[in-house]
Amino acid sequence: MHWLWFLIIGAVAGWLAGKIMQGRGFGLIGDLVVGILGSLIGGFIFRFLGIASFGLIGSLVTATVGAVVLLWLIHRLK
């Protein structure tokens, strides 16, 4: 069940990141991948900064921040 929530949060975070970055998403599957990778990146960033997040909203914020950073990096490298 944990993996299902991880995928749902990743998909929503990828979609939100695409909207925040002014439509720079990659479609449904691409946004899902960006959201999942973003959640890992966001978790690393938050741990590095000493920020703790709890619950569904905290996980969504962490994943969205990581996905925005990932989208920014992808578009900077292109």
C-alpha positions in Angstrom: 0.0 0.0 0.0 2.9 2.3 0.7 4.1 2.0 -2.9 0.7 3.0 -4.2 0.7 6.2 -2.1 4.3 6.8 -3.3 3.2 6.6 -6.9 0.1 8.8 -6.3 2.1 11.5 -4.5 4.8 11.3 -7.2 2.2 11.8 -10.0 0.5 14.7 -8.2 3.9 16.3 -7.4 5.1 15.9 -11.0 1.9 17.5 -12.3 2.2 20.4 -9.8 5.8 20.9 -10.7 4.8 21.1 -14.4 2.2 23.8 -13.6 4.7 25.7 -11.3 7.3 25.6 -14.0 4.8 27.2 -16.5 3.7 24.1 -18.4 7.1 22.4 -18.8 5.7 19.0 -17.9 6.4 15.8 -19.9 2.9 14.4 -20.1 1.3 11.9 -17.6 4.0 9.2 -17.6 6.8 11.8 -17.7 5.3 13.8 -14.9 5.0 10.6 -12.9 8.7 9.8 -13.4 9.7 13.4 -12.6 7.5 13.3 -9.5 9.0 10.1 -8.2 12.6 11.2 -8.9 11.6 14.6 -7.4 10.4 13.0 -4.2 13.8 11.4 -3.8 15.6 14.6 -4.6 13.3 16.6 -2.3 13.9 14.2 0.5 17.6 14.6 0.1 17.3 18.4 0.0 15.1 18.6 3.0 17.3 16.3 5.0 20.4 18.3 4.0 18.7 21.5 5.2 17.4 19.9 8.4 13.7 20.3 7.4 11.3 17.6 8.5 8.0 16.9 6.8 5.2 14.7 8.1 2.1 13.3 6.7 0.5 13.4 3.3 0.8 17.2 2.8 4.5 17.1 4.0 5.3 14.3 1.5 3.5 16.2 -1.3 5.4 19.4 -0.5 8.7 17.6 -0.4 8.1 15.7 -3.6 6.9 18.9 -5.4 10.0 20.9 -4.4 12.2 18.1 -5.6 10.3 17.8 -8.9 10.6 21.6 -9.5 14.3 21.4 -8.8 14.6 18.4 -11.2 12.6 20.1 -13.9 14.7 23.2 -13.5 17.9 21.2 -13.9 16.6 19.3 -16.9 15.7 22.5 -18.7 19.0 24.2 -17.8 20.9 21.2 -19.3 18.9 21.2 -22.5 
